[in-house]
Amino acid sequence: MTFSTGAQIWVGITMALAPGEKHDTPEEPGRGEPPAEVPVPELHKDGMITPERVKHYLAAVMTNSGCDEIALAYPYTDDGHPGFGVQFHNGAKVFCLLVHSARAGQSPGGKYELLGTF
């Protein structure tokens, strides 16, 4: 993702199928009430972004998407690697880890070595 400042974040995305679902059969999306909207936290502070702000921001944006397939979106706890998760009404899950970050015009650092600010 490229932010308005030109800073970038790379997100590694993996998923778990809904219970009983197989990779070789069509997906059966579950539909339900979208999550209640939440305040979207500030992404920039003094023109800079941090991994902590990104995970809270993206979880809130997913929560507020109004998608009737999403049951819950949440930032990972502050004691692990920054990222966020999404749970769907059909039981499927998506796991999103922040993998690389870069300031505007820079190349990404090493895998899972996120800049403190970018």
Salt bridges, closest charged atoms under 4 A:
GLU52 OE1 - LYS55 NZ 3.13
ASP68 OD1 - ARG31 NH1 3.03
GLU69 OE2 - ARG31 NH1 2.95
ASP78 OD1 - LYS55 NZ 2.83
ASP78 OD1 - HIS56 NE2 3.84
